[in-house]
Amino acid sequence: MPKASAVSVLIVDDQQSMRGICKYILNQLGFKEITEAKSGRDALGKLETTNIDLIISDWNMDDIDGLTLLKVIRKHPKTQAMPFIMATGRSDAEQVKEAISAGVNNYIIKPFDVGTMKKRIEAVIGALT
């Protein structure tokens, strides 16, 4: 069982307000090491310089979207097994299938609350202590 405060999380979203909400929820769950990226490209740069244990990424972003980011991460040996949760405003079944085939670990529909986020994270990394 991982302790939330020992898990470093990368939040990837092009909207600062969503990054803020996600960060607030993660803080409520006990996470302390939270890195923010404003785009897929920004996230790839942060992954090179920061130790990350979990990625929570928006799907729809301008430069590199969440699905493309996921595919790039799955191809790199250093990050291929990294837990990845996709956040989106749509619950389109085709979109979910596409993310699963690309290797997503879990999926969360916006807007979400603390309880939903906790369930999604625990399904990926195990119970938080």
C-alpha positions in Angstrom: 0.0 0.0 0.0 1.6 3.2 -1.1 1.4 6.3 1.1 0.0 9.2 -1.0 2.7 11.6 0.3 5.4 9.3 -1.2 3.9 9.2 -4.7 4.8 12.0 -7.2 2.1 12.9 -9.6 2.2 14.8 -12.9 -1.0 16.7 -13.8 -1.2 17.5 -17.5 -4.0 19.9 -18.6 -4.0 23.0 -20.8 -6.5 24.7 -18.5 -5.0 26.1 -15.3 -8.3 26.0 -13.5 -8.5 22.2 -14.1 -4.9 21.7 -12.9 -5.8 23.7 -9.8 -8.8 21.6 -9.1 -6.9 18.4 -9.6 -4.1 19.6 -7.4 -6.5 20.6 -4.7 -8.1 17.1 -4.8 -4.7 15.4 -4.7 -3.7 17.5 -1.7 -7.0 16.4 0.0 -5.9 12.8 -0.6 -2.5 13.4 1.0 -0.3 13.8 -2.1 2.5 16.3 -1.6 4.7 15.9 -4.7 2.6 17.3 -7.5 4.1 18.6 -10.8 2.0 20.5 -13.3 2.3 20.6 -17.1 0.3 22.8 -19.4 0.5 20.6 -22.5 1.6 17.2 -23.7 4.9 18.7 -24.9 5.5 20.3 -21.5 4.7 17.0 -19.8 7.4 15.2 -21.9 9.9 17.8 -20.9 9.0 17.4 -17.2 9.2 13.6 -17.4 12.8 13.9 -18.5 13.8 16.1 -15.5 11.4 15.0 -12.7 10.8 11.7 -11.0 7.1 10.9 -11.6 5.1 7.9 -10.3 1.7 8.7 -11.7 0.3 10.7 -14.6 -3.2 12.3 -14.7 -3.7 13.8 -18.1 -6.4 15.6 -19.9 -7.4 14.2 -23.3 -8.1 17.3 -25.3 -5.1 19.6 -25.5 -3.7 21.7 -28.3 -0.1 20.7 -29.1 0.1 17.0 -28.0 -3.2 15.6 -26.8 -3.5 13.1 -24.0 -3.8 10.0 -26.3 -0.7 11.0 -28.2 1.1 11.6 -24.9 0.1 8.2 -23.6 1.4 6.5 -26.8 4.7 8.3 -26.6 5.1 7.3 -22.9 4.2 3.7 -23.6 7.0 3.5 -26.3 9.8 4.8 -24.0 11.5 2.2 -21.7 11.8 4.5 -18.8 8.1 5.4 -18.8 6.3 2.5 -20.5 5.0 1.0 -17.2 4.1 4.3 -15.6 0.5 4.5 -14.3 -1.6 6.8 -16.5 -5.1 8.1 -15.8 -6.9 9.9 -18.6 -9.3 12.7 -17.7 -11.9 13.8 -20.1 -15.2 15.6 -20.3 -16.6 12.9 -22.6 -17.6 9.3 -21.8 -17.6 8.2 -25.5 -17.2 4.4 -25.6 -15.0 4.5 -28.7 -12.7 7.0 -27.0 -12.5 4.7 -24.0 -11.6 1.8 -26.2 -8.9 3.8 -28.0 -7.3 4.8 -24.7 -7.4 1.2 -23.4 -5.8 -0.1 -26.6 -3.1 2.5 -26.2 -2.4 1.3 -22.6 -4.2 3.7 -20.3 -4.5 2.4 -16.8 -7.7 4.2 -15.8 -10.2 6.8 -17.0 -11.9 9.6 -15.1 -14.8 11.8 -16.4 -14.8 15.5 -15.6 -16.0 16.9 -13.3 -14.8 14.6 -10.6 -14.7 14.7 -6.9 -12.3 13.5 -4.2 -14.0 10.1 -3.8 -14.0 9.4 -7.5 -10.3 10.5 -7.9 -9.3 8.3 -4.9 -11.1 5.2 -6.4 -9.4 5.7 -9.8 -5.9 6.2 -8.3 -6.3 3.2 -5.9 -7.4 1.0 -8.9 -4.1 1.9 -10.5 -1.5 2.0 -7.7 -3.2 0.2 -4.8 -4.9 1.4 -1.6 -3.6 4.7 -0.2 -2.6 4.6 3.4 
